[in-house]
Amino acid sequence: MCDRVAHAIRSEMRFPMNRRRFLRDTAALTAAVSFSKLTFAEKAENRVAVLLIDTDRETREISRGIYGQFLEHINHSVEDGLFAELVRGAGFEGNDLETFWTSSGSGGQVTLVDSSFQNSLKAVRLQLGGGHASLHQKRIFLEQGVAYDGFLWLKREDGDPHLALNVRGDDGTVITTMKLGPIQGDWHRIVFRFESFVRDTNASIELIASGRGSLLVDFVSLARADVRKNGMLRPDLLQALKDLGPSFIRWPGGSFASTYQWKQGIGDYAARGYHPNVFWGGYSDYYGFGTDEFLNLCRKLDAKPLITLKAQNTSEEEIRYALEWVHYLNDPPTTEWGKRRAANGHTEPYGVTLFQIDNEPMNNGFTAESYAGIVNAFGPRLREAAPNAKIIACGQKRSNDMDWSETVIDLAGSNFDLLGCHNYEYEPENFATGLRRIHGYLEKLEDYIRTSKYPNIEVGVLEWSLQHTYDWRAGLHAAGRLMMYEELSPKLTMTCPALLMRNTTDDPKWTSAIYHDHVGWFPGGSYPVSKLFQEHYAERLLSSTMGSFRGAQNAEDLVNKISTAIPQGWKPDGLDCVATATLDWSRIVVKAVNYEDQETTLLLQLKGAHAPSFARVTVHSITAKETDVASMTSPALFRVETKALDYSRLLDVGLPQYSVLVIEVVSEHR
């Protein structure tokens, strides 16, 4: 038995990336060695975990890319969400007139007619016979003391019609009224502006035509004036994303990417046309948030953009369409697509360096072999168009499908740099136990890559979360995931959870980190954990532990003799913990999660040349009941509590039931 322990230690020294496995296996081995003299407490509720942090040990890098985000066009995350257009159904296409607008008339009528305005197929005709006809839309959120601006497109067909805009509060109070015009005989753009003197979450806009004749109306837009000027991003949701501090953002999908027509999402907003979201319910989308808007978002968040390219076949047309997007993003302003970008207000190239070849191809009928053929067709052309870019291929969607990833690596490994896998836990009751399965398959994948012909391929998990719930279990699961990803560095270099945001009125099946309506938002259980952990990212991985056992009566004695202690009442899924440090050793950060319904004591021992003699210790914690959920009325349910501890190289920190902690040790020089 002692020889087996020694072998485990020698193996750990040769392969430092398996430190978590070493700690797990060593705990199991020492449990069978019966020479401990420690006396364990008999009380089951007195549980303990031990983490030894030796700063003299070899460390390895943790990629900042672990803290990425994924913005997919799904469940009104963008349209009627992050994109700050207040008018729904702006262009009257599809069923938008009947879905979002009401009409009325006396001596006039409202009809939907065919139209050739820009990329539009429909417009609204207001026909007048001496009376009036009106269009009306409610659910407009106005803030007090805020300026709003907007525009609409008009065309006089005959006669001398007049048009006015009324903005009313929910109780019918007139907030503003103004005449719009003069109305000309060709399509032309009319702008307007007003300031709201009230806050109203259910205000309305009304277009009222009067007189005689007829006119056509198309593409009505309204937004906060400051928001329109700064990129049409809803301020509260933008701040929510900013607080997550994403290292990169993956966009536009997801399944949405497999049908996305990027050329329809650039240029003049009103001319982009109607593109219902066919993958996610067919809801209305006028592509107001396109390539340039996404790159503006990344700039505001200081996040790298990851573009998912549509790649549904190997035809020259399909490849060229994707490459032209790359040229639009990265070419100098002297080329065809560089000139197009410059004409849209962005002279300098964006310099995008992350490109993915489609998304979940198995959903679209591809085998691993046929998808590898797509990677082999797209990969070399992408390297030619963007020689400094990292090319991402699609790995397995389920943790039991190693065959997909292995086949793509074997057949196409020379034509991509990172394998992006997806893995969700679909059963909320497995919020803790499911982590072991996911960890195991990622270790197997890293091992396969290391022994393949392409050992430099990196691994990413580009969609992950606990699905079908957004309660606190999603937060506990997110804590375990992020610590797992830190431990699997440096081969695992990128991750991003899904979903990022969704409207509260949409299909609740796919759960998210951010829930919003047209006024505000509240966090899902994973949001505060992702925010807390990325705020305390540190580049060096030091050590980790898992599970808990019945505690010893003397903490110092237990820590000093941990190698010979016999753990009793071992629960491998009770706790996860990881220790990291900054490159300059100024901070040591310990992250921990307690999955159990009872408190656990975490014993931390710091030693080595970089363990500080003097330090400031701060503990940040989130504690909630297992199935607690935030809401619009209780958005701050998952609060971070902060307290200071006295520093010692042996720290004793209590983890309440169902809690997430960050312990920060900051060196002080005296």
N, C-alpha and C positions, 0 to 999 in steps of 0.2 A: 504493500500500500504506500509506504513512504517513497519507494521508487517511482510510483505513479505520480505522486505529488511533485517530486523533483522533475520528472519528465514534463509535467504541465508547466512548471516554472521555466524550464529551458525553452520550451516551445514558445512561451509568451515573450521571452527575450528575443527570439529569432523573428517572431511575427507580432510586432506591437499592435497591429490593427485589431487583434482579437482579445483585447484587454477585458471587454465585457464578458466574453465567453470564458476567459481565464478566471474571473471573479466568481462566475456562476459555477464553473466546474470545480474550482478549489473549495468553495463552500460545501458542495456535495461530497467531495472527497474527505474533507476534514470532519464532516459529520460522522464518518465511519471510524475515525481514529479515536480510541477510547483512552486518551491519556490526559484529558483536561481536568483540572482541579477546581474549575469555577463552579460556583453554586448559582443556578438560575432561579429566578423568581417563579413561583408557581401560579401567580395570577395571570390569567390569559390576556387581560386587558393591558398589562404592562409589556408593551412590545417595543422593540428596538431595532435599529439598523445602524451599521457602522460603515463609515467611508474614510479610508486612509488616503491622505493627499501628500505625496512625497514630491516636493518640487525639484528634487535632484534627478528624478526619473526622466527618461526620454519623453518628449511630448510630440504631438502631431497636430497639423493644421485643421481647423474647422472652417469650412467654406461659408462665407457670408451669404452665398447663394441659397443656403438652406432656408432663409427667410424671404422667399419670394411670394408673389400673389398671382392669382389667375382671374382675369376679368373676362368672363364669357358673356355674350349676348344671350341671356336666358332669364326668364321670370322677371322681365322688365328691370333688369339690373342697370341697363344703360338707358334705353328708351323709357321715358316716364320714370327715370331714376337718376343716375349720375348726370346724364345729359339734361341740362337745365331748361329745356323748352317747356313752357307752361301750357301750351295749347296741344291737345291731343287730336289726332286726325287732321293735321294741318293742311294736307293736300286733297282731302275729300276722295281719296282713291279707295278701291275695294268697298267695304261696308262702313267706312269711316263716317259718312254723313249721318247715317241712321244710328250708329253706335255712340258717337260723341257729341252730336249736335241736335238741337231741336229747332224747328222752323215754324213760323206763323205768318199770317198775312191777312190783310183786309183791303180789298182793292188791289191785291198783288199776290204773287205766288213764288214759291221756291222750288226749283227742280234741279236735278243732277243731269248734266249734259256731257257729251263727248267734247274733248278739247285737245288742242295740240300745243298747249303752253309748255315750253321747255321739255322736260321728260314726263310731263303729266299726261294722263289719258282722260281725266275728268276735271270738270269745274262746276261751280254752282251758278245757276242763272237766277237772278232776281228780276222778275217780270212785273212791271208796274202799270196800273191803269188808273192812276190818280189817287191811289191809296198808299199802302206801305207793305213791305215784306221784310222779314227779319230772320237772322241766324243767331243762335244763342248757345253758349256753352258754360256750364257751371264747373265747380271743383277747381277754381283758380285760387292759389294761395298768395295773398298779398300781405306784405309786412309794413308796419307803420313807419312813415318817414322815409320810405325807400322809393327811388325813381325806377320806373319801368319804361322800356321802349319796345317797339315792335314794328312789323310791316305786314303788308298784304299786297297781292298783285290784282290789278283791276283792268277791265277792258269794257268800254262803252260800246254796246251793239247798236242802239238806236235811241232816239228821243233825248231827253234831258234829265236823267235820273240824278238823285242826290243820295249821298251815303254819310251816315254818322256812326260813331262808336260810343256806346255807353258802357261804363264799368260800374257794376252795382255790388253792394254788399249782400250777404246772405239774407238779410231782412228786407232787401229791396232798395235800401238807401243808395242814392246816386253818389258814387265816389268821384267820377269825372264823366264829362261828355264832350265830344269834339266832332267837328265836321271833317270829313276826309275828301280830299279832292285837290284840284279839279280832276274830273274823270275824263280820260282821253280815249280816242278810238282805237289805239293799239295797246297791247299789254304793257303795263308800266307799274313800277313799284311805288307805293305810298307808305311813308313812315309816320309814326306817331310816338308820342312820349307823354307820360304823366307821372305824378307823384301821389302815392297813396297816403291818406291821412289816418287810416285805420289799419288794424291787423284783422284779417278775415281769412279763415281757412276754407271757406266755401263761397268765394266771390264769383261773379260771372262777367263775361264779356258778351256784348250784343252788337251785331251789325244791323242797322236799320236803314233800308233804302226807301225813298219816297219820291213822289213826282210821277212822271210818265216816261215810258221807254223800258229799256232793259240793260243790264250790265252783268258781266261775269266776274266772279270772285274766285281766287285760287291762292293757296299757300299763305295761311294766316299764322304769324309768329308773334309770341310775347315772351319776354324774359326780363329779369332784373337788368337794368342798364349796365351796372358794374360787372355783372356776371357775363353778359354778352361780350363786353369789351375784353374780358380776361379768359375767354375760351369756352364759355357755355358749360361750365362745370358747377354743379350744385354745391354751394359752399360747405354745408354741413357734412355731406357725403365725401367731399374732397378732403375735409379735415379728418374724417374717420379713416380714410385711406392713408393720409399722411402720418397719422399716429401709429399705423402699423409699420411704417418705415420699410417698405418692401425693397429688397435689393434688385429685383427685376419684376416685370409684370408680363405675363403671357396673355396674348390677345390675337384674334378675336374669338377663338374657341380652342377646344371643344368642337362638338358636332357642328356648330354654326360655321366654323372655319371651312368645312368641306363644301359649302355652297356659297361662301362669301365672294361677292363680286367687288373687288377692291376699287376698280376704276369708277364704279358708281358712287363711291364714298369720298371723292375728292372734288374740289372746285366749289362753285357757288352752292350754298345750302339748299336753296329753293329748287335747284335744277338737278338734284341727285336722284329723284324718282322714288317710286314706292317699292319697298322690298319687304313683304310680310315675312316674319320669322317662322319659316316652314318647319323647322326642327322642334320648336318649343311653343306650339299652340297657334301659330299663324298670326300672332298679334302684329299690329301696324308698326312699320318702321320706315322712316324716310332717310335713313343713313346719315342723319345729322352728325353723329359721332363716327367719324371715319379715320383714315390714316393720320392726317395732320392733327386732328383733335387728340388721338391717342398719344402721338409723340409729344404733344404739348403737356398732356397729363404726366407722362414719364419725366419730362423736364421739371415740372413743378414738384414731383416727388423724389427727384434725384434717383430714379430707378432705371435700370437698363430695360429696353424693350425686347421682348421675345415675340417674333411674328410667326404665327402658324400659317403655312402656305397651303392653299388648296392643291392637292395632287391626287386626282382620282383616276388618272390613266397615264400612259407614257407617250401620248401623242405630242407632236411638236407644238401644236397649238396650246396644249395644257402646260407644257414646260415653259414656253415663251411667255404665257400669261403670268406665271409665277416670277420668272426672271425680270419681267418689266416692272413688277412691284419692287424687286430688289434694286433695280436701276433708279426708280423714282425715289427710293429712300436714300441711296448712297452715292449716286453719280454727281459729278460737278455740274454747275449750272450751264455748261456748254453743250451737253448732250441732249438728245430728244426728251428723255424723261427728266433729266435735271432741269431743263427749261420749263417743263410742265410744273414741277415742284416750285420753282422760283416764281412762276406766274401765279401760283396759289399762295404766295407770301412767305416762302421759306427758301431763301437763296442758298444758304449753306447746306451741305449734305447732312443727313441725320446720323450717319455712321453706325447703322444697326449691325450688330455682330452676332445675333442669336436668331437662327431660323430653324423651324421645325417642319418636317415633311409630313403634312396632314395630321390627322388625329384619329385615334382608335379605328384603324382601317378594318379591323375584324367586324365592326358594326356595319360596314358597307360591302360585306361579302368577300373581302380579300382573305386569302390564306397567307401564312407567314412567307411562303415562297413567292407568291405574286406581289406582296408588299415589298419584299426584298428587291424584286425587279424594279419597282418604282424608285426605291432608294438608289439603286444603281444607275437609273436614268437621270434622276434629279441631282444626286450628290455631286458628280463631277462638274456639271454645269453651274451649280451653286458655288463651288470652289473657284471656278473661273470668274464668276461675276462678283463674288465677295471673298477674296482670298484670305482675309483676316477673320472671317466669321467662324463660329462654332455651329456645326450642322447637327441637328437632333433628329433621331429616328424614333419611331414608336415601338416601345417595348410591350410587355404583357399587360393585359388589363386585369387579370385575376392572379392571385398569388400562387394558385396551383397550376398555372399554365407556363411552366418553365420552357416548354418546347417552342413556343412562339419566340421568346427572346433569344434562345440559343440558335434557332434557325436564322433569324435576322442577323445575328452576329456572324454566324458562319458564312452566310451567303453575301452579305453586304457590308461587313465590318470595315472595309477599306474606304467606304464612302460616307461615313458619318463619324462624329466625335463623341456624342453622348446618347445613351439609350434612355429615353423618357418613359418610365412605367407609370401605370395608374393603379392605385389600390385603395378601395374604400372598405370600411367595416360597416356592413349593412344591418347588423343586429346590435341595437343599443346596449343590451345586457352584456355584450362582450367588450365593453369599453376598455377594460383592462386586459382580459385574457387574450383578446384578438391581437394585441401588440406582439406577442411571442411568435405567432404565425407569420406576421408581416416581417418581423426582424429575421426570422429564419430564412424566408425566401430571398430577402435582400442579401443576406450573407452568402447564400448559394449562388446568387447571380454574380456577386463580386468575385467569388471563387472561380466561377466558370470563365469570366472575362480574363482573370489573371492567368489562367492556363490556356487560353485560346490563342489564335494567331494574332489577335488584336488586343494586347493587354493594356493599352493606353486608353481604351474606351472608358469614359466616365459614366456614372449612373445618376439618373435623376428620378424623382417621384413627382410627376407634374400634375397629378390630381390625387388628393387624399383627404379623408375626413371620416368622422363617425356620422353616418347618414341616418335619416328617419327620426332624428331628434335634434333639438337645439337646446336641450336643457344642460345642466351642469356636467352631466356625463360627457358631453361633447368637449367641454373644457378640460376635464381630467384626461380624456383620450388625446387631445391635442398636446398636452404637456408631455405625455409619454412618447408621442410621435416625435416631437421636436428634439427631445433628449436622445431618442434612438438615432435620429438623423445626425446629430452632433457626434455620436459615438461611431457611426459608420463612415465618417470622414477619414481620409481625404478622397477616397474613390467616389463617394456620394457627394456630389457638388451642388445640386440644385433641387429644391422642392417648392411646391406651391399648393396650398389647400384649395378645395372647391366645395361648395360654391362660395364666392366672395360676398355677393349681395343679391337681394331679391325683394320684390314687392310683397307686402303682407297679403295682398288680395290674390296672389297667384296660387297655383297648385302647390300644396304644402309638402308634396312628396320629397322634393330635393331640398334639403336643409342647408343653412347658410351661416356665415359669420355676422352679416349685417342685414337687418330687417328694416325696411323703410316703407312709408307711405308717401304722399305728396307733400307732407309737412315736416316730419321728423324721422327718427330712426332709433332702434335699440339693438344691443348686441346679442348675438347667439352665444352659447357657452364657450365656444372656441376663441371668440374675439379677444377678450381681456387677457387670455393666456398667451396668444400670439403676440400681442402688444407688449406684455411684460417681458417675455423671453427675448424678443428682438432688442428691446431697450437695454438688455443686459447680456448682449452677445459679447463673447471674448474669443480670441483667435486660437488659443492653445487648449487641447484636450488633455486633462491631467489624469482623471480616474473616474470610475463609476461603480455603482452597486445596485443591487436589485433585491427585493423581498425583505421580509422582516421576521423576527423570531422573538420568543419570550426573553425579556431583558434580564441582565445580570444586576445584582444589587449594587455593585461597585462599578461605575462607568469607566474609570481610569484603568481598573484591573482588567475589564473586558477588552478595552482597546489595546492594551499592551500585550494581551495574550490571545488576540483574535485568531492567530494561526493555529492554536490548539484547542480553541473553544468548541464545544459540541452544541450547535444550535438546536433548540427544541421548539416545537410548534412552528416550524418553518412554513412561511406563506410566500411562494415565489412571485405571486401577483399582487402583493400588498403595497409595494413601494418601488419607485424608480428614482435614481439620483445620479447626477453627473456633476463633476467639478471641472471648471475651465479657468483660464487666466489670460490676461492681455499679453501682448508680445513683450512689453517692457516690465511685466510682473507687478505693475502698480495696483492691479485689482485681481483678486481671486473670486470667482463667481460660482456658487453652488446652486443648482436648480434641483427641485425635488417635488414629487407628487405622492400623496397618500390616497390610494384607491379604496381604503377600508373605511368601515363605519365606526372605527375606534382610533384613538390617538396613538401615534407612534413617536418615539424619541429617536432623533437622528444624532448620532455621535460622530463628530468630525475631528480628526487629528491632522494638524498641519505640521510638516517637518521639512527639513532640507534648507539649502542656502537661501532660497527665495521665500521661505515662510517668514512673514514680517515679525519683528520684535514688538513693534507697536502698530496698531491698526484701529480703524473705525469700522465697526460691524453694523450693517443695516439689514433688517429682514423685511421683505415685502411679501405679503401673503394674500391669497384669495381663498375664502372658505364659504361654502354654501351647502345646502342639502342636495342629495344626489340628483333629484329631479326638479330642482328649482329652475324657473325660466324667467328671464327678463321680459319686459313688455313696454308698450308705449307709455303706460302709466307708472311703470317701475323700471326705467331704463338703467338705473344705477345699482341694480341688485348685486352685480358681481363687482364689489368695490375692492380696491387694493388697500390693505391696511399696512402701515409702515411703522416699525419701531426700531430702536437702537438696542444693541447688546454690548456688554463689556467684552473686550477681546481677550481671548486666551488661545493658545495653540491646541487646546482641547475644548471644543465647543459642544454644548448640550442644547439642542434646539428641538422644541416640540412641534410636531406636525398634527394639527387637529384633523378630525375625520373629514374625508373628502376635501382635502386642501391642496393648494399649489403654493410653493414657496420659492423665493429667490433670496439667497443669503449672499451679501456682497461684503467682502473684506478688502478695505482700501488701506494701503500702506501709509503710515505716517512717519516722518523723520523727526526725531527729537534730539 
